[in-house]
């Protein structure tokens, strides 16, 4: 399992967290950790079946800018 952490400066509440989790559903991911204070999203994923770019795009499609 691979891991990636994204800086998502716009997240600030549970609704943001829920939106990101829904956006990542079905992208072949493992656990998703959202840290509202640090404004980060950490994702575990299977690099053999999921492209990291797809994870970033899913978050962006949910309306959030991804930095880093």
Backbone bond lengths (Angstrom), bond angles and torsions (degrees), N, CA, C in turn:
res aa  C-N    CA-C-N  psi(-1)  N-CA   C-N-CA  omega(-1)  CA-C   N-CA-C  phi
1 X - - - 1.448 - - 1.526 108.04 -
2 X 1.314 116.44 131.56 1.462 123.00 176.45 1.521 109.12 -97.77
3 X 1.324 115.62 159.76 1.468 121.19 179.81 1.514 109.37 -132.36
4 X 1.328 115.13 145.22 1.462 121.18 174.74 1.526 107.54 -142.12
5 X 1.324 115.52 144.11 1.465 120.79 176.31 1.519 108.22 -122.98
6 X 1.320 114.71 129.24 1.455 121.69 179.61 1.519 109.92 -111.58
7 X 1.303 115.99 143.68 1.455 122.01 169.98 1.525 106.80 -88.54
8 X 1.331 115.32 123.39 1.464 121.06 -178.73 1.533 106.41 -128.90
9 X 1.323 116.92 84.08 1.464 121.17 -170.00 1.530 115.54 -62.43
10 X 1.312 118.07 -18.04 1.465 120.74 -176.60 1.524 113.98 -84.13
11 X 1.330 118.86 -12.76 1.457 118.97 -178.13 1.526 109.73 -75.33
12 X 1.336 114.48 137.20 1.459 117.69 -177.79 1.520 113.70 -150.90
13 X 1.329 118.09 -3.10 1.463 118.95 -175.84 1.534 110.50 -151.04
14 X 1.322 114.64 174.20 1.467 120.83 179.29 1.522 112.17 -62.31
15 X 1.319 117.37 -34.58 1.467 119.86 179.09 1.523 110.29 -63.64
16 X 1.333 116.96 -39.53 1.470 120.97 175.89 1.528 109.88 -61.82
17 X 1.313 115.31 -46.60 1.465 120.75 179.18 1.521 110.64 -58.17
18 X 1.320 116.95 -46.96 1.468 120.97 179.81 1.522 111.48 -61.85
19 X 1.320 116.99 -40.50 1.467 120.93 179.21 1.523 111.16 -61.54
20 X 1.322 115.99 -42.73 1.464 120.49 179.94 1.517 110.68 -67.51
21 X 1.321 117.46 -43.80 1.473 120.12 178.44 1.528 110.80 -60.54
22 X 1.333 117.28 -43.56 1.475 120.56 178.49 1.526 110.46 -63.16
23 X 1.328 116.99 -40.77 1.467 120.94 -179.12 1.522 111.44 -63.00
24 X 1.325 116.70 -33.84 1.467 120.61 -177.86 1.520 113.49 -85.18
25 X 1.332 117.81 -12.55 1.458 121.35 178.95 1.524 109.51 -60.84
26 X 1.310 116.17 131.40 1.454 120.86 177.92 1.515 114.47 87.34
27 X 1.332 117.89 6.94 1.460 119.73 179.50 1.525 111.57 -99.68
28 X 1.332 118.20 13.29 1.456 121.13 177.81 1.516 113.37 76.75
29 X 1.334 115.66 38.03 1.454 119.83 -175.02 1.513 112.49 -102.91
30 X 1.313 114.33 164.13 1.452 122.48 170.89 1.518 107.72 -100.67
31 X 1.314 116.67 -142.84 1.464 119.85 -179.23 1.532 112.88 -61.51
32 X 1.327 114.96 144.54 1.468 122.67 175.09 1.523 106.59 -117.69
33 X 1.319 116.56 127.01 1.460 121.88 176.20 1.521 108.14 -114.70
34 X 1.325 116.33 125.05 1.460 121.43 177.78 1.523 107.37 -113.76
35 X 1.317 116.36 123.73 1.457 122.13 177.33 1.520 107.39 -108.87
36 X 1.337 115.68 104.49 1.461 120.15 -176.12 1.525 112.24 -68.32
37 X 1.328 117.48 -33.39 1.470 119.92 179.70 1.527 111.23 -69.94
38 X 1.332 116.62 -45.62 1.470 120.71 -179.83 1.526 111.59 -81.67
39 X 1.334 115.19 -14.82 1.469 122.15 -177.74 1.524 111.73 58.43
40 X 1.335 113.11 52.00 1.458 120.13 178.20 1.521 110.55 -128.04
41 X 1.323 114.14 156.56 1.460 122.36 174.70 1.520 106.81 -127.89
42 X 1.335 116.32 121.12 1.461 122.04 177.97 1.519 108.44 -110.37
43 X 1.315 114.83 132.37 1.460 120.36 -174.75 1.522 109.43 -129.11
44 X 1.327 115.88 132.86 1.457 121.87 170.15 1.527 106.35 -98.16
45 X 1.327 115.79 134.74 1.466 118.19 -177.03 1.529 109.86 -149.82
46 X 1.312 115.11 158.82 1.457 122.13 177.08 1.521 107.91 -88.44
47 X 1.335 116.32 107.06 1.470 121.08 -177.14 1.526 111.99 -62.72
48 X 1.318 117.34 -20.63 1.452 120.36 178.99 1.518 113.69 -75.20
49 X 1.333 116.17 -22.79 1.467 118.52 -177.32 1.526 113.60 -123.35
50 X 1.329 117.28 -7.74 1.460 120.84 -178.59 1.515 109.60 -132.29
51 X 1.306 114.90 133.61 1.459 121.78 177.12 1.525 108.11 -91.25
52 X 1.323 116.83 133.22 1.466 120.89 180.00 1.521 111.18 -57.25
53 X 1.303 117.70 -32.94 1.462 121.75 178.49 1.527 110.89 -61.29
54 X 1.327 117.05 -35.70 1.464 120.93 178.93 1.523 110.92 -65.28
55 X 1.321 117.37 -34.67 1.462 120.76 177.93 1.527 110.37 -65.97
56 X 1.312 115.39 -47.33 1.475 121.06 179.07 1.534 110.23 -59.49
57 X 1.317 116.94 -45.32 1.466 121.16 -178.68 1.530 111.30 -64.90
58 X 1.319 117.24 -35.43 1.464 120.47 178.72 1.527 110.39 -64.26
59 X 1.325 117.27 -41.78 1.462 120.98 177.65 1.521 110.08 -65.48
60 X 1.319 116.87 -41.83 1.464 120.88 179.27 1.528 111.64 -65.50
61 X 1.334 117.19 -38.73 1.472 120.45 177.28 1.523 111.54 -63.32
62 X 1.340 116.61 -26.89 1.461 120.97 177.40 1.532 111.64 -76.35
63 X 1.342 116.38 -5.00 1.450 119.99 174.87 1.521 115.70 102.99
64 X 1.340 117.19 15.75 1.451 121.31 -176.94 1.522 110.74 -117.08
65 X 1.320 116.32 138.86 1.469 120.41 173.25 1.513 109.00 -80.11
66 X 1.322 115.77 138.52 1.462 122.44 178.05 1.512 107.68 -110.22
67 X 1.324 116.75 125.34 1.464 121.62 178.10 1.515 109.11 -106.39
68 X 1.323 114.65 150.89 1.458 119.84 174.80 1.489 114.75 83.95
